[in-house]
């Protein structure tokens, strides 16, 4: 697949949603490509959010597919259970996995897309041979753990190198970015080669989340298509 024909996707993060009214908050993003669910255990990252039982319930009521981002320790044990819950995509941090290739294959075998996440300071080069095992590479553009952080421009060269490697190998792997995505930073991330964007306050902080999703998607698509 030519990279210029890739569709840019907006996956709003429910970390910025009202957890008391989560089903209603999901309905407000029905035009999203997926809903990004951050799972944190206060071990791999210094924050605690939700776990498998809540994610299973979200899966039952969400109008769009679920994209889980597991910021947890012992991910080799837990990630397959999220795939078993019927999620469209399950992403694990390579820093938390003892056997990332085995885990990626297990996720795919259980029916989920396999995503692998890298912290901002984790180099992508040691994992380029893994690309055929993945459906998505998540390059964190903030330190994982908390929403509302500023986009780290230092990650842009890594996104470019990852996109070049993907195009050079001919594999169909999406590049997702997560952290500090706004109407301004999405342009830089897309120009670098990202095509899936996690947005929290840039969606849920707007009067119309649906309109915000459409605007972000249009900006991302324009910037991605204009890459040289």
Residue pairs with C-beta under 8 A, 6 or more apart in sequence:
1 172
3 163
3 166
3 167
3 193
3 195
3 227
4 224
4 225
4 227
6 174
6 195
6 224
7 195
7 221
8 190
8 195
8 196
8 197
8 217
8 220
8 221
8 224
9 33
9 34
9 174
9 195
9 196
9 197
9 217
10 32
10 33
10 197
10 199
10 203
10 213
10 216
10 217
10 220
11 32
11 33
11 34
11 35
11 36
11 67
11 176
11 196
11 197
11 198
11 199
12 29
12 32
12 35
12 36
12 198
12 199
12 200
12 203
12 204
12 209
12 213
13 36
13 37
13 38
13 147
13 178
13 198
13 199
13 200
13 203
14 22
14 25
14 26
14 35
14 36
14 37
14 38
14 58
15 36
15 38
15 49
15 147
15 200
16 147
16 200
16 201
16 203
16 204
16 205
17 25
17 26
17 204
18 24
18 25
22 58
23 61
25 204
26 35
26 58
26 61
26 62
26 63
26 64
27 63
28 204
28 209
28 210
29 35
29 64
29 203
29 209
29 210
29 213
30 63
30 64
30 210
31 210
31 213
31 214
32 64
32 203
32 213
33 64
33 65
33 196
33 217
34 64
34 65
34 66
34 67
34 88
34 89
35 58
35 62
35 64
35 65
35 66
35 67
36 67
36 69
36 178
36 198
37 50
37 55
37 58
37 66
37 67
37 68
37 69
38 49
38 69
38 71
38 147
39 49
39 50
39 51
39 52
39 55
39 68
39 69
39 70
39 71
39 72
39 82
40 47
40 48
40 49
40 71
40 72
40 144
40 145
41 48
41 51
41 71
41 72
41 73
42 48
43 72
43 73
44 71
44 72
44 73
44 75
44 93
44 95
44 96
44 144
45 71
45 144
45 145
46 145
47 71
47 145
47 146
52 78
52 81
52 82
52 85
55 66
55 68
55 82
55 85
55 87
56 85
58 66
59 66
59 85
59 86
59 87
65 87
65 88
65 89
66 87
66 88
66 89
67 87
67 88
67 89
67 91
67 115
68 82
68 87
68 89
68 90
68 91
69 91
69 115
69 117
69 138
69 178
69 198
70 78
70 79
70 82
70 90
70 91
70 92
70 93
70 96
71 93
71 117
71 144
71 145
72 78
72 96
73 96
74 96
75 92
75 93
75 96
75 97
75 103
76 92
76 97
76 98
76 99
76 102
76 103
79 90
79 92
79 103
79 106
79 107
80 103
80 106
80 107
80 110
82 90
82 112
83 90
83 106
83 107
83 110
83 111
83 112
84 110
86 111
87 112
88 112
88 113
89 112
89 113
89 115
89 135
89 136
90 107
90 112
90 113
90 114
90 115
91 114
91 115
91 116
91 117
91 136
91 138
91 176
92 100
92 103
92 107
92 115
92 116
92 117
93 116
93 117
93 118
93 119
93 144
94 100
94 116
94 117
94 118
94 122
94 127
95 118
95 119
95 122
97 103
100 116
100 127
100 130
101 130
101 133
103 114
104 114
104 116
104 130
104 133
104 134
105 114
105 133
107 113
107 114
108 114
108 133
108 135
113 135
113 136
114 133
114 134
114 135
114 136
115 134
115 135
115 136
115 137
115 138
115 176
116 127
116 130
116 134
116 136
116 137
116 138
117 137
117 138
117 139
117 140
117 144
117 178
118 124
118 127
118 137
118 138
118 139
118 140
118 158
119 140
119 143
119 144
120 140
120 141
120 142
120 143
120 152
120 154
120 155
123 158
124 137
124 139
124 158
124 161
124 162
124 165
125 161
128 165
128 169
131 137
131 165
131 166
131 169
131 171
131 173
132 169
132 171
134 173
135 172
135 173
135 174
136 173
136 174
136 175
136 176
136 196
137 162
137 166
137 173
137 174
137 175
137 176
138 175
138 176
138 177
138 178
139 155
139 158
139 159
139 162
139 175
139 176
139 177
139 194
140 155
140 177
140 178
140 179
141 151
141 152
141 155
141 177
141 178
141 179
141 180
141 181
141 185
141 189
142 149
142 150
142 151
142 152
142 178
142 179
142 180
143 149
143 179
144 178
144 179
147 200
147 201
148 200
148 201
149 179
149 180
150 180
151 179
151 180
151 181
151 182
151 185
151 188
151 189
152 179
152 180
153 188
155 177
156 188
156 189
156 192
157 192
159 175
159 177
159 189
159 192
159 193
159 194
160 192
160 193
162 175
162 193
163 175
163 192
163 193
163 194
164 193
166 173
166 175
166 193
174 195
174 196
175 193
175 194
175 195
175 196
176 194
176 195
176 196
176 197
176 198
177 189
177 194
177 196
177 197
177 198
178 198
179 198
181 189
181 197
181 198
181 199
181 200
181 202
181 216
182 199
182 202
183 202
183 215
183 216
183 219
186 197
186 199
186 216
186 219
186 220
186 223
187 219
187 220
187 223
188 223
189 197
189 220
190 197
190 219
190 220
190 221
190 222
190 223
190 224
190 227
191 223
191 224
191 226
191 227
193 224
193 227
194 220
194 224
195 220
195 224
197 216
197 220
199 212
199 213
199 216
202 212
202 216
203 209
203 212
203 213
203 216
206 212
